[in-house]
Amino acid sequence: MIVVVDERELVTEGYNSLFGREGIATASFDPGEFGEWVETAADDDLNAVSAFLLGKCQSPDAPARRIRDRSNAPVIALSEQNSLEDTLRLFESGVDDVVRKPVHVREILARITAISRRAQQQEPTYTEIGPLRIYADGRDPEIDGEPLPLPRRERRILEYLANNASRRVTKTQIFNAIYGIFDEEVEENVVESHISKLRKKLRTRLGFDPIDSKRYLGYRLTT
């Protein structure tokens, strides 16, 4: 999930739509609401955020500093004017990148992936479980080198499980990461349906089910 902060509702709605077309869930705030949310949000909600996108704010460095107090997720600031002083102030406040508008959402996603990769000290952008290779950049997973085409929700769930392979994740955590913590139009139980279909496809190709589930504890990829 990507959190978009901008004082213009029309802009946040636009990004919600554009990222939605790429299969990425978003949550949007105006700067005032965001400050309160980021300071009081539960850790699980913040862990569901893959990146923060800062648009027009009266003081854009203020939300950046609040983010850094709670989260290590990539922070990208969008600039509408070429000001060296503003750019330097944003970097000093903790943002990872400053991008001049207009910019395509796919470029934003590529920058988020690059920032995350550097943060992981150039670790591989994939997870391997036996013959299964799960990418973290939106590509379909591979089994024995052959792509396994998946619908975007199933692919995102598999990526999320791979990113959290060292621990179990609950249905709520998966839902928040894939659909966004404020999506009230989709029932949380849809996660079970997606995982059921995903497991069937993986079992057919792998010969075993790599997703271990325990009631009340959640899901985890097994090796």
PyMOL commands that place a pseudoatom at each C-alpha (Angstrom):
pseudoatom trace, name=CA, resn=MET, resi=1, chain=A, elem=C, hetatm=0, pos=[0.000, 0.000, 0.000]
pseudoatom trace, name=CA, resn=ILE, resi=2, chain=A, elem=C, hetatm=0, pos=[1.189, 3.507, -0.860]
pseudoatom trace, name=CA, resn=VAL, resi=3, chain=A, elem=C, hetatm=0, pos=[0.152, 6.475, 1.297]
pseudoatom trace, name=CA, resn=VAL, resi=4, chain=A, elem=C, hetatm=0, pos=[-0.393, 9.706, -0.655]
pseudoatom trace, name=CA, resn=VAL, resi=5, chain=A, elem=C, hetatm=0, pos=[-0.301, 13.049, 1.189]
pseudoatom trace, name=CA, resn=ASP, resi=6, chain=A, elem=C, hetatm=0, pos=[-1.550, 16.158, -0.634]
pseudoatom trace, name=CA, resn=GLU, resi=7, chain=A, elem=C, hetatm=0, pos=[-3.787, 19.046, 0.371]
pseudoatom trace, name=CA, resn=ARG, resi=8, chain=A, elem=C, hetatm=0, pos=[-5.723, 18.794, -2.925]
pseudoatom trace, name=CA, resn=GLU, resi=9, chain=A, elem=C, hetatm=0, pos=[-8.414, 16.129, -2.915]
pseudoatom trace, name=CA, resn=LEU, resi=10, chain=A, elem=C, hetatm=0, pos=[-8.508, 16.057, -6.716]
pseudoatom trace, name=CA, resn=VAL, resi=11, chain=A, elem=C, hetatm=0, pos=[-4.816, 15.129, -6.788]
pseudoatom trace, name=CA, resn=THR, resi=12, chain=A, elem=C, hetatm=0, pos=[-5.100, 12.349, -4.216]
pseudoatom trace, name=CA, resn=GLU, resi=13, chain=A, elem=C, hetatm=0, pos=[-8.122, 10.895, -6.021]
pseudoatom trace, name=CA, resn=GLY, resi=14, chain=A, elem=C, hetatm=0, pos=[-6.127, 10.945, -9.255]
pseudoatom trace, name=CA, resn=TYR, resi=15, chain=A, elem=C, hetatm=0, pos=[-3.234, 9.026, -7.734]
pseudoatom trace, name=CA, resn=ASN, resi=16, chain=A, elem=C, hetatm=0, pos=[-5.629, 6.547, -6.126]
pseudoatom trace, name=CA, resn=SER, resi=17, chain=A, elem=C, hetatm=0, pos=[-7.035, 5.813, -9.581]
pseudoatom trace, name=CA, resn=LEU, resi=18, chain=A, elem=C, hetatm=0, pos=[-3.659, 5.645, -11.351]
pseudoatom trace, name=CA, resn=PHE, resi=19, chain=A, elem=C, hetatm=0, pos=[-2.035, 3.361, -8.787]
pseudoatom trace, name=CA, resn=GLY, resi=20, chain=A, elem=C, hetatm=0, pos=[-5.209, 1.257, -8.725]
pseudoatom trace, name=CA, resn=ARG, resi=21, chain=A, elem=C, hetatm=0, pos=[-4.749, 0.548, -12.431]
pseudoatom trace, name=CA, resn=GLU, resi=22, chain=A, elem=C, hetatm=0, pos=[-1.321, -0.852, -11.582]
pseudoatom trace, name=CA, resn=GLY, resi=23, chain=A, elem=C, hetatm=0, pos=[-2.826, -3.083, -8.902]
pseudoatom trace, name=CA, resn=ILE, resi=24, chain=A, elem=C, hetatm=0, pos=[-1.428, -1.005, -6.027]
pseudoatom trace, name=CA, resn=ALA, resi=25, chain=A, elem=C, hetatm=0, pos=[-3.622, -0.095, -3.057]
pseudoatom trace, name=CA, resn=THR, resi=26, chain=A, elem=C, hetatm=0, pos=[-3.432, 3.474, -1.738]
pseudoatom trace, name=CA, resn=ALA, resi=27, chain=A, elem=C, hetatm=0, pos=[-4.598, 5.530, 1.212]
pseudoatom trace, name=CA, resn=SER, resi=28, chain=A, elem=C, hetatm=0, pos=[-4.774, 9.319, 0.933]
pseudoatom trace, name=CA, resn=PHE, resi=29, chain=A, elem=C, hetatm=0, pos=[-4.644, 12.132, 3.491]
pseudoatom trace, name=CA, resn=ASP, resi=30, chain=A, elem=C, hetatm=0, pos=[-4.522, 15.864, 3.585]
pseudoatom trace, name=CA, resn=PRO, resi=31, chain=A, elem=C, hetatm=0, pos=[-1.447, 17.046, 5.557]
pseudoatom trace, name=CA, resn=GLY, resi=32, chain=A, elem=C, hetatm=0, pos=[-3.375, 17.862, 8.743]
pseudoatom trace, name=CA, resn=GLU, resi=33, chain=A, elem=C, hetatm=0, pos=[-5.074, 14.473, 8.974]
pseudoatom trace, name=CA, resn=PHE, resi=34, chain=A, elem=C, hetatm=0, pos=[-1.873, 12.689, 8.062]
pseudoatom trace, name=CA, resn=GLY, resi=35, chain=A, elem=C, hetatm=0, pos=[0.097, 14.147, 10.957]
pseudoatom trace, name=CA, resn=GLU, resi=36, chain=A, elem=C, hetatm=0, pos=[-2.375, 12.771, 13.480]
pseudoatom trace, name=CA, resn=TRP, resi=37, chain=A, elem=C, hetatm=0, pos=[-2.651, 9.412, 11.718]
pseudoatom trace, name=CA, resn=VAL, resi=38, chain=A, elem=C, hetatm=0, pos=[1.059, 8.687, 11.380]
pseudoatom trace, name=CA, resn=GLU, resi=39, chain=A, elem=C, hetatm=0, pos=[1.646, 9.506, 15.044]
pseudoatom trace, name=CA, resn=THR, resi=40, chain=A, elem=C, hetatm=0, pos=[-1.173, 7.290, 16.351]
pseudoatom trace, name=CA, resn=ALA, resi=41, chain=A, elem=C, hetatm=0, pos=[-1.451, 4.471, 13.763]
pseudoatom trace, name=CA, resn=ALA, resi=42, chain=A, elem=C, hetatm=0, pos=[-0.912, 0.921, 14.960]
pseudoatom trace, name=CA, resn=ASP, resi=43, chain=A, elem=C, hetatm=0, pos=[2.394, -0.701, 14.029]
pseudoatom trace, name=CA, resn=ASP, resi=44, chain=A, elem=C, hetatm=0, pos=[0.590, -3.259, 11.847]
pseudoatom trace, name=CA, resn=ASP, resi=45, chain=A, elem=C, hetatm=0, pos=[-1.004, -0.440, 9.828]
pseudoatom trace, name=CA, resn=LEU, resi=46, chain=A, elem=C, hetatm=0, pos=[2.365, 1.234, 9.290]
pseudoatom trace, name=CA, resn=ASN, resi=47, chain=A, elem=C, hetatm=0, pos=[3.991, -2.075, 8.373]
pseudoatom trace, name=CA, resn=ALA, resi=48, chain=A, elem=C, hetatm=0, pos=[1.422, -2.410, 5.576]
pseudoatom trace, name=CA, resn=VAL, resi=49, chain=A, elem=C, hetatm=0, pos=[2.768, 0.779, 3.942]
pseudoatom trace, name=CA, resn=SER, resi=50, chain=A, elem=C, hetatm=0, pos=[5.282, 0.100, 1.158]
pseudoatom trace, name=CA, resn=ALA, resi=51, chain=A, elem=C, hetatm=0, pos=[5.992, 3.812, 0.507]
pseudoatom trace, name=CA, resn=PHE, resi=52, chain=A, elem=C, hetatm=0, pos=[4.874, 7.383, 1.231]
pseudoatom trace, name=CA, resn=LEU, resi=53, chain=A, elem=C, hetatm=0, pos=[4.259, 9.924, -1.533]
pseudoatom trace, name=CA, resn=LEU, resi=54, chain=A, elem=C, hetatm=0, pos=[4.331, 13.580, -0.448]
pseudoatom trace, name=CA, resn=GLY, resi=55, chain=A, elem=C, hetatm=0, pos=[2.690, 16.133, -2.715]
pseudoatom trace, name=CA, resn=LYS, resi=56, chain=A, elem=C, hetatm=0, pos=[1.627, 19.712, -2.066]
pseudoatom trace, name=CA, resn=CYS, resi=57, chain=A, elem=C, hetatm=0, pos=[1.811, 20.566, 1.636]
pseudoatom trace, name=CA, resn=GLN, resi=58, chain=A, elem=C, hetatm=0, pos=[2.346, 23.875, 3.384]
pseudoatom trace, name=CA, resn=SER, resi=59, chain=A, elem=C, hetatm=0, pos=[5.502, 22.420, 4.967]
pseudoatom trace, name=CA, resn=PRO, resi=60, chain=A, elem=C, hetatm=0, pos=[6.311, 19.119, 3.198]
pseudoatom trace, name=CA, resn=ASP, resi=61, chain=A, elem=C, hetatm=0, pos=[9.334, 18.498, 5.396]
pseudoatom trace, name=CA, resn=ALA, resi=62, chain=A, elem=C, hetatm=0, pos=[7.063, 18.243, 8.462]
pseudoatom trace, name=CA, resn=PRO, resi=63, chain=A, elem=C, hetatm=0, pos=[5.247, 15.026, 7.402]
pseudoatom trace, name=CA, resn=ALA, resi=64, chain=A, elem=C, hetatm=0, pos=[8.575, 13.576, 6.284]
pseudoatom trace, name=CA, resn=ARG, resi=65, chain=A, elem=C, hetatm=0, pos=[10.020, 14.011, 9.776]
pseudoatom trace, name=CA, resn=ARG, resi=66, chain=A, elem=C, hetatm=0, pos=[6.906, 12.443, 11.320]
pseudoatom trace, name=CA, resn=ILE, resi=67, chain=A, elem=C, hetatm=0, pos=[7.239, 9.444, 8.994]
pseudoatom trace, name=CA, resn=ARG, resi=68, chain=A, elem=C, hetatm=0, pos=[10.870, 8.897, 9.934]
pseudoatom trace, name=CA, resn=ASP, resi=69, chain=A, elem=C, hetatm=0, pos=[9.892, 8.745, 13.598]
pseudoatom trace, name=CA, resn=ARG, resi=70, chain=A, elem=C, hetatm=0, pos=[7.639, 5.742, 12.882]
pseudoatom trace, name=CA, resn=SER, resi=71, chain=A, elem=C, hetatm=0, pos=[8.614, 4.045, 9.616]
pseudoatom trace, name=CA, resn=ASN, resi=72, chain=A, elem=C, hetatm=0, pos=[11.562, 3.107, 7.400]
pseudoatom trace, name=CA, resn=ALA, resi=73, chain=A, elem=C, hetatm=0, pos=[9.420, 2.815, 4.258]
pseudoatom trace, name=CA, resn=PRO, resi=74, chain=A, elem=C, hetatm=0, pos=[10.614, 4.813, 1.212]
pseudoatom trace, name=CA, resn=VAL, resi=75, chain=A, elem=C, hetatm=0, pos=[9.488, 8.455, 1.162]
pseudoatom trace, name=CA, resn=ILE, resi=76, chain=A, elem=C, hetatm=0, pos=[9.239, 10.250, -2.189]
pseudoatom trace, name=CA, resn=ALA, resi=77, chain=A, elem=C, hetatm=0, pos=[8.464, 13.963, -2.409]
pseudoatom trace, name=CA, resn=LEU, resi=78, chain=A, elem=C, hetatm=0, pos=[6.863, 15.396, -5.550]
pseudoatom trace, name=CA, resn=SER, resi=79, chain=A, elem=C, hetatm=0, pos=[8.106, 18.853, -6.498]
pseudoatom trace, name=CA, resn=GLU, resi=80, chain=A, elem=C, hetatm=0, pos=[6.222, 21.305, -8.689]
pseudoatom trace, name=CA, resn=GLN, resi=81, chain=A, elem=C, hetatm=0, pos=[9.011, 23.864, -8.894]
pseudoatom trace, name=CA, resn=ASN, resi=82, chain=A, elem=C, hetatm=0, pos=[12.754, 23.682, -9.327]
pseudoatom trace, name=CA, resn=SER, resi=83, chain=A, elem=C, hetatm=0, pos=[14.027, 25.033, -6.008]
pseudoatom trace, name=CA, resn=LEU, resi=84, chain=A, elem=C, hetatm=0, pos=[17.398, 23.904, -4.705]
pseudoatom trace, name=CA, resn=GLU, resi=85, chain=A, elem=C, hetatm=0, pos=[16.626, 25.150, -1.189]
pseudoatom trace, name=CA, resn=ASP, resi=86, chain=A, elem=C, hetatm=0, pos=[13.347, 23.216, -1.037]
pseudoatom trace, name=CA, resn=THR, resi=87, chain=A, elem=C, hetatm=0, pos=[15.004, 20.075, -2.397]
pseudoatom trace, name=CA, resn=LEU, resi=88, chain=A, elem=C, hetatm=0, pos=[17.838, 20.211, 0.138]
pseudoatom trace, name=CA, resn=ARG, resi=89, chain=A, elem=C, hetatm=0, pos=[15.388, 20.829, 2.988]
pseudoatom trace, name=CA, resn=LEU, resi=90, chain=A, elem=C, hetatm=0, pos=[13.353, 17.790, 1.951]
pseudoatom trace, name=CA, resn=PHE, resi=91, chain=A, elem=C, hetatm=0, pos=[16.413, 15.543, 1.882]
pseudoatom trace, name=CA, resn=GLU, resi=92, chain=A, elem=C, hetatm=0, pos=[17.458, 16.854, 5.294]
pseudoatom trace, name=CA, resn=SER, resi=93, chain=A, elem=C, hetatm=0, pos=[14.012, 15.997, 6.669]
pseudoatom trace, name=CA, resn=GLY, resi=94, chain=A, elem=C, hetatm=0, pos=[14.436, 12.358, 5.688]
pseudoatom trace, name=CA, resn=VAL, resi=95, chain=A, elem=C, hetatm=0, pos=[12.914, 11.875, 2.224]
pseudoatom trace, name=CA, resn=ASP, resi=96, chain=A, elem=C, hetatm=0, pos=[14.621, 9.325, -0.015]
pseudoatom trace, name=CA, resn=ASP, resi=97, chain=A, elem=C, hetatm=0, pos=[13.955, 10.993, -3.360]
pseudoatom trace, name=CA, resn=VAL, resi=98, chain=A, elem=C, hetatm=0, pos=[12.594, 14.251, -4.786]
pseudoatom trace, name=CA, resn=VAL, resi=99, chain=A, elem=C, hetatm=0, pos=[10.863, 13.950, -8.160]
pseudoatom trace, name=CA, resn=ARG, resi=100, chain=A, elem=C, hetatm=0, pos=[9.841, 16.829, -10.415]
pseudoatom trace, name=CA, resn=LYS, resi=101, chain=A, elem=C, hetatm=0, pos=[6.262, 16.663, -11.724]
pseudoatom trace, name=CA, resn=PRO, resi=102, chain=A, elem=C, hetatm=0, pos=[4.809, 15.536, -14.040]
pseudoatom trace, name=CA, resn=VAL, resi=103, chain=A, elem=C, hetatm=0, pos=[5.897, 11.932, -13.503]
pseudoatom trace, name=CA, resn=HIS, resi=104, chain=A, elem=C, hetatm=0, pos=[4.288, 8.634, -14.500]
pseudoatom trace, name=CA, resn=VAL, resi=105, chain=A, elem=C, hetatm=0, pos=[3.186, 6.331, -11.665]
pseudoatom trace, name=CA, resn=ARG, resi=106, chain=A, elem=C, hetatm=0, pos=[5.285, 3.530, -13.153]
pseudoatom trace, name=CA, resn=GLU, resi=107, chain=A, elem=C, hetatm=0, pos=[8.382, 5.671, -12.693]
pseudoatom trace, name=CA, resn=ILE, resi=108, chain=A, elem=C, hetatm=0, pos=[7.353, 6.299, -9.088]
pseudoatom trace, name=CA, resn=LEU, resi=109, chain=A, elem=C, hetatm=0, pos=[6.974, 2.546, -8.551]
pseudoatom trace, name=CA, resn=ALA, resi=110, chain=A, elem=C, hetatm=0, pos=[10.385, 1.939, -10.139]
pseudoatom trace, name=CA, resn=ARG, resi=111, chain=A, elem=C, hetatm=0, pos=[11.955, 4.509, -7.814]
pseudoatom trace, name=CA, resn=ILE, resi=112, chain=A, elem=C, hetatm=0, pos=[10.297, 2.872, -4.793]
pseudoatom trace, name=CA, resn=THR, resi=113, chain=A, elem=C, hetatm=0, pos=[11.711, -0.497, -5.851]
pseudoatom trace, name=CA, resn=ALA, resi=114, chain=A, elem=C, hetatm=0, pos=[15.187, 1.009, -6.322]
pseudoatom trace, name=CA, resn=ILE, resi=115, chain=A, elem=C, hetatm=0, pos=[15.118, 2.683, -2.898]
pseudoatom trace, name=CA, resn=SER, resi=116, chain=A, elem=C, hetatm=0, pos=[13.990, -0.546, -1.233]
pseudoatom trace, name=CA, resn=ARG, resi=117, chain=A, elem=C, hetatm=0, pos=[16.702, -2.498, -3.031]
pseudoatom trace, name=CA, resn=ARG, resi=118, chain=A, elem=C, hetatm=0, pos=[19.415, -0.110, -1.843]
pseudoatom trace, name=CA, resn=ALA, resi=119, chain=A, elem=C, hetatm=0, pos=[18.032, -0.292, 1.695]
pseudoatom trace, name=CA, resn=GLN, resi=120, chain=A, elem=C, hetatm=0, pos=[18.446, -4.055, 1.555]
pseudoatom trace, name=CA, resn=GLN, resi=121, chain=A, elem=C, hetatm=0, pos=[22.125, -3.574, 0.621]
pseudoatom trace, name=CA, resn=GLN, resi=122, chain=A, elem=C, hetatm=0, pos=[21.666, -4.880, -2.906]
pseudoatom trace, name=CA, resn=GLU, resi=123, chain=A, elem=C, hetatm=0, pos=[20.146, -8.178, -1.816]
pseudoatom trace, name=CA, resn=PRO, resi=124, chain=A, elem=C, hetatm=0, pos=[18.410, -10.128, -4.625]
pseudoatom trace, name=CA, resn=THR, resi=125, chain=A, elem=C, hetatm=0, pos=[14.975, -8.754, -5.541]
pseudoatom trace, name=CA, resn=TYR, resi=126, chain=A, elem=C, hetatm=0, pos=[13.481, -12.202, -5.325]
pseudoatom trace, name=CA, resn=THR, resi=127, chain=A, elem=C, hetatm=0, pos=[12.865, -15.004, -2.846]
pseudoatom trace, name=CA, resn=GLU, resi=128, chain=A, elem=C, hetatm=0, pos=[13.495, -18.634, -3.735]
pseudoatom trace, name=CA, resn=ILE, resi=129, chain=A, elem=C, hetatm=0, pos=[11.573, -21.507, -2.195]
pseudoatom trace, name=CA, resn=GLY, resi=130, chain=A, elem=C, hetatm=0, pos=[12.655, -24.729, -3.820]
pseudoatom trace, name=CA, resn=PRO, resi=131, chain=A, elem=C, hetatm=0, pos=[11.904, -24.365, -7.550]
pseudoatom trace, name=CA, resn=LEU, resi=132, chain=A, elem=C, hetatm=0, pos=[9.737, -21.268, -6.867]
pseudoatom trace, name=CA, resn=ARG, resi=133, chain=A, elem=C, hetatm=0, pos=[11.213, -17.810, -7.452]
pseudoatom trace, name=CA, resn=ILE, resi=134, chain=A, elem=C, hetatm=0, pos=[9.085, -14.857, -6.253]
pseudoatom trace, name=CA, resn=TYR, resi=135, chain=A, elem=C, hetatm=0, pos=[10.031, -11.406, -7.519]
pseudoatom trace, name=CA, resn=ALA, resi=136, chain=A, elem=C, hetatm=0, pos=[9.526, -8.166, -5.592]
pseudoatom trace, name=CA, resn=ASP, resi=137, chain=A, elem=C, hetatm=0, pos=[9.150, -5.911, -8.631]
pseudoatom trace, name=CA, resn=GLY, resi=138, chain=A, elem=C, hetatm=0, pos=[5.764, -6.939, -10.011]
pseudoatom trace, name=CA, resn=ARG, resi=139, chain=A, elem=C, hetatm=0, pos=[6.921, -9.753, -12.315]
pseudoatom trace, name=CA, resn=ASP, resi=140, chain=A, elem=C, hetatm=0, pos=[5.089, -13.061, -12.281]
pseudoatom trace, name=CA, resn=PRO, resi=141, chain=A, elem=C, hetatm=0, pos=[6.782, -15.745, -10.175]
pseudoatom trace, name=CA, resn=GLU, resi=142, chain=A, elem=C, hetatm=0, pos=[8.727, -18.535, -11.858]
pseudoatom trace, name=CA, resn=ILE, resi=143, chain=A, elem=C, hetatm=0, pos=[8.750, -22.273, -11.269]
pseudoatom trace, name=CA, resn=ASP, resi=144, chain=A, elem=C, hetatm=0, pos=[11.827, -24.049, -12.603]
pseudoatom trace, name=CA, resn=GLY, resi=145, chain=A, elem=C, hetatm=0, pos=[12.499, -20.951, -14.686]
pseudoatom trace, name=CA, resn=GLU, resi=146, chain=A, elem=C, hetatm=0, pos=[9.050, -20.892, -16.299]
pseudoatom trace, name=CA, resn=PRO, resi=147, chain=A, elem=C, hetatm=0, pos=[6.678, -17.985, -15.493]
pseudoatom trace, name=CA, resn=LEU, resi=148, chain=A, elem=C, hetatm=0, pos=[3.519, -18.706, -13.512]
pseudoatom trace, name=CA, resn=PRO, resi=149, chain=A, elem=C, hetatm=0, pos=[1.012, -16.057, -14.663]
pseudoatom trace, name=CA, resn=LEU, resi=150, chain=A, elem=C, hetatm=0, pos=[-1.101, -14.812, -11.767]
pseudoatom trace, name=CA, resn=PRO, resi=151, chain=A, elem=C, hetatm=0, pos=[-3.853, -12.198, -11.385]
pseudoatom trace, name=CA, resn=ARG, resi=152, chain=A, elem=C, hetatm=0, pos=[-2.430, -9.084, -9.755]
pseudoatom trace, name=CA, resn=ARG, resi=153, chain=A, elem=C, hetatm=0, pos=[-4.086, -9.667, -6.344]
pseudoatom trace, name=CA, resn=GLU, resi=154, chain=A, elem=C, hetatm=0, pos=[-2.768, -13.220, -6.081]
pseudoatom trace, name=CA, resn=ARG, resi=155, chain=A, elem=C, hetatm=0, pos=[0.671, -12.067, -7.214]
pseudoatom trace, name=CA, resn=ARG, resi=156, chain=A, elem=C, hetatm=0, pos=[0.698, -9.282, -4.635]
pseudoatom trace, name=CA, resn=ILE, resi=157, chain=A, elem=C, hetatm=0, pos=[-0.309, -11.699, -1.864]
pseudoatom trace, name=CA, resn=LEU, resi=158, chain=A, elem=C, hetatm=0, pos=[2.495, -14.061, -2.834]
pseudoatom trace, name=CA, resn=GLU, resi=159, chain=A, elem=C, hetatm=0, pos=[4.974, -11.149, -2.860]
pseudoatom trace, name=CA, resn=TYR, resi=160, chain=A, elem=C, hetatm=0, pos=[3.762, -10.023, 0.567]
pseudoatom trace, name=CA, resn=LEU, resi=161, chain=A, elem=C, hetatm=0, pos=[4.176, -13.530, 1.992]
pseudoatom trace, name=CA, resn=ALA, resi=162, chain=A, elem=C, hetatm=0, pos=[7.683, -13.708, 0.497]
pseudoatom trace, name=CA, resn=ASN, resi=163, chain=A, elem=C, hetatm=0, pos=[8.625, -10.315, 1.973]
pseudoatom trace, name=CA, resn=ASN, resi=164, chain=A, elem=C, hetatm=0, pos=[7.537, -11.603, 5.388]
pseudoatom trace, name=CA, resn=ALA, resi=165, chain=A, elem=C, hetatm=0, pos=[8.853, -15.137, 5.015]
pseudoatom trace, name=CA, resn=SER, resi=166, chain=A, elem=C, hetatm=0, pos=[10.420, -15.127, 8.479]
pseudoatom trace, name=CA, resn=ARG, resi=167, chain=A, elem=C, hetatm=0, pos=[7.085, -14.711, 10.288]
pseudoatom trace, name=CA, resn=ARG, resi=168, chain=A, elem=C, hetatm=0, pos=[3.395, -15.464, 10.056]
pseudoatom trace, name=CA, resn=VAL, resi=169, chain=A, elem=C, hetatm=0, pos=[1.046, -12.786, 8.783]
pseudoatom trace, name=CA, resn=THR, resi=170, chain=A, elem=C, hetatm=0, pos=[-2.640, -12.559, 9.530]
pseudoatom trace, name=CA, resn=LYS, resi=171, chain=A, elem=C, hetatm=0, pos=[-5.523, -12.205, 7.121]
pseudoatom trace, name=CA, resn=THR, resi=172, chain=A, elem=C, hetatm=0, pos=[-5.961, -8.619, 8.298]
pseudoatom trace, name=CA, resn=GLN, resi=173, chain=A, elem=C, hetatm=0, pos=[-2.317, -7.760, 7.607]
pseudoatom trace, name=CA, resn=ILE, resi=174, chain=A, elem=C, hetatm=0, pos=[-2.561, -9.223, 4.101]
pseudoatom trace, name=CA, resn=PHE, resi=175, chain=A, elem=C, hetatm=0, pos=[-5.805, -7.347, 3.427]
pseudoatom trace, name=CA, resn=ASN, resi=176, chain=A, elem=C, hetatm=0, pos=[-4.325, -4.048, 4.601]
pseudoatom trace, name=CA, resn=ALA, resi=177, chain=A, elem=C, hetatm=0, pos=[-1.253, -4.486, 2.416]
pseudoatom trace, name=CA, resn=ILE, resi=178, chain=A, elem=C, hetatm=0, pos=[-3.158, -5.502, -0.716]
pseudoatom trace, name=CA, resn=TYR, resi=179, chain=A, elem=C, hetatm=0, pos=[-6.350, -3.452, -0.511]
pseudoatom trace, name=CA, resn=GLY, resi=180, chain=A, elem=C, hetatm=0, pos=[-5.386, -0.595, 1.805]
pseudoatom trace, name=CA, resn=ILE, resi=181, chain=A, elem=C, hetatm=0, pos=[-6.369, 0.007, 5.386]
pseudoatom trace, name=CA, resn=PHE, resi=182, chain=A, elem=C, hetatm=0, pos=[-9.275, 2.299, 4.479]
pseudoatom trace, name=CA, resn=ASP, resi=183, chain=A, elem=C, hetatm=0, pos=[-10.968, 0.244, 1.756]
pseudoatom trace, name=CA, resn=GLU, resi=184, chain=A, elem=C, hetatm=0, pos=[-14.502, -0.228, 3.071]
pseudoatom trace, name=CA, resn=GLU, resi=185, chain=A, elem=C, hetatm=0, pos=[-15.943, -1.500, -0.219]
pseudoatom trace, name=CA, resn=VAL, resi=186, chain=A, elem=C, hetatm=0, pos=[-14.220, -4.900, -0.071]
pseudoatom trace, name=CA, resn=GLU, resi=187, chain=A, elem=C, hetatm=0, pos=[-14.763, -7.522, 2.619]
pseudoatom trace, name=CA, resn=GLU, resi=188, chain=A, elem=C, hetatm=0, pos=[-11.677, -8.822, 4.406]
pseudoatom trace, name=CA, resn=ASN, resi=189, chain=A, elem=C, hetatm=0, pos=[-12.739, -12.414, 3.721]
pseudoatom trace, name=CA, resn=VAL, resi=190, chain=A, elem=C, hetatm=0, pos=[-11.840, -11.903, 0.040]
pseudoatom trace, name=CA, resn=VAL, resi=191, chain=A, elem=C, hetatm=0, pos=[-8.257, -12.695, 1.122]
pseudoatom trace, name=CA, resn=GLU, resi=192, chain=A, elem=C, hetatm=0, pos=[-9.255, -16.301, 1.843]
pseudoatom trace, name=CA, resn=SER, resi=193, chain=A, elem=C, hetatm=0, pos=[-10.673, -16.649, -1.664]
pseudoatom trace, name=CA, resn=HIS, resi=194, chain=A, elem=C, hetatm=0, pos=[-7.507, -15.250, -3.270]
pseudoatom trace, name=CA, resn=ILE, resi=195, chain=A, elem=C, hetatm=0, pos=[-5.264, -17.508, -1.186]
pseudoatom trace, name=CA, resn=SER, resi=196, chain=A, elem=C, hetatm=0, pos=[-7.375, -20.582, -1.984]
pseudoatom trace, name=CA, resn=LYS, resi=197, chain=A, elem=C, hetatm=0, pos=[-6.996, -19.957, -5.723]
pseudoatom trace, name=CA, resn=LEU, resi=198, chain=A, elem=C, hetatm=0, pos=[-3.298, -19.169, -5.330]
pseudoatom trace, name=CA, resn=ARG, resi=199, chain=A, elem=C, hetatm=0, pos=[-2.640, -22.371, -3.390]
pseudoatom trace, name=CA, resn=LYS, resi=200, chain=A, elem=C, hetatm=0, pos=[-4.393, -24.472, -6.009]
pseudoatom trace, name=CA, resn=LYS, resi=201, chain=A, elem=C, hetatm=0, pos=[-2.214, -23.037, -8.793]
pseudoatom trace, name=CA, resn=LEU, resi=202, chain=A, elem=C, hetatm=0, pos=[0.979, -23.445, -6.789]
pseudoatom trace, name=CA, resn=ARG, resi=203, chain=A, elem=C, hetatm=0, pos=[0.094, -26.994, -5.771]
pseudoatom trace, name=CA, resn=THR, resi=204, chain=A, elem=C, hetatm=0, pos=[-0.646, -27.952, -9.383]
pseudoatom trace, name=CA, resn=ARG, resi=205, chain=A, elem=C, hetatm=0, pos=[2.722, -26.704, -10.634]
pseudoatom trace, name=CA, resn=LEU, resi=206, chain=A, elem=C, hetatm=0, pos=[4.899, -27.506, -7.603]
pseudoatom trace, name=CA, resn=GLY, resi=207, chain=A, elem=C, hetatm=0, pos=[3.359, -30.737, -6.416]
pseudoatom trace, name=CA, resn=PHE, resi=208, chain=A, elem=C, hetatm=0, pos=[3.077, -29.318, -2.888]
pseudoatom trace, name=CA, resn=ASP, resi=209, chain=A, elem=C, hetatm=0, pos=[1.484, -26.392, -1.102]
pseudoatom trace, name=CA, resn=PRO, resi=210, chain=A, elem=C, hetatm=0, pos=[4.101, -23.828, 0.004]
pseudoatom trace, name=CA, resn=ILE, resi=211, chain=A, elem=C, hetatm=0, pos=[1.605, -21.748, 2.021]
pseudoatom trace, name=CA, resn=ASP, resi=212, chain=A, elem=C, hetatm=0, pos=[1.256, -22.993, 5.584]
pseudoatom trace, name=CA, resn=SER, resi=213, chain=A, elem=C, hetatm=0, pos=[-1.719, -21.702, 7.540]
pseudoatom trace, name=CA, resn=LYS, resi=214, chain=A, elem=C, hetatm=0, pos=[-2.652, -22.011, 11.191]
pseudoatom trace, name=CA, resn=ARG, resi=215, chain=A, elem=C, hetatm=0, pos=[-5.923, -20.870, 12.652]
pseudoatom trace, name=CA, resn=TYR, resi=216, chain=A, elem=C, hetatm=0, pos=[-5.636, -17.602, 14.596]
pseudoatom trace, name=CA, resn=LEU, resi=217, chain=A, elem=C, hetatm=0, pos=[-1.908, -17.345, 13.748]
pseudoatom trace, name=CA, resn=GLY, resi=218, chain=A, elem=C, hetatm=0, pos=[-2.016, -16.662, 10.021]
pseudoatom trace, name=CA, resn=TYR, resi=219, chain=A, elem=C, hetatm=0, pos=[-0.053, -17.634, 6.927]
pseudoatom trace, name=CA, resn=ARG, resi=220, chain=A, elem=C, hetatm=0, pos=[3.591, -18.264, 6.144]
pseudoatom trace, name=CA, resn=LEU, resi=221, chain=A, elem=C, hetatm=0, pos=[5.584, -19.505, 3.165]
pseudoatom trace, name=CA, resn=THR, resi=222, chain=A, elem=C, hetatm=0, pos=[7.381, -22.776, 3.871]
pseudoatom trace, name=CA, resn=THR, resi=223, chain=A, elem=C, hetatm=0, pos=[10.698, -23.926, 2.431]
for i in range(1, 223): cmd.bond("trace and resi %d" % i, "trace and resi %d" % (i + 1))
show_as sticks, trace
zoom trace
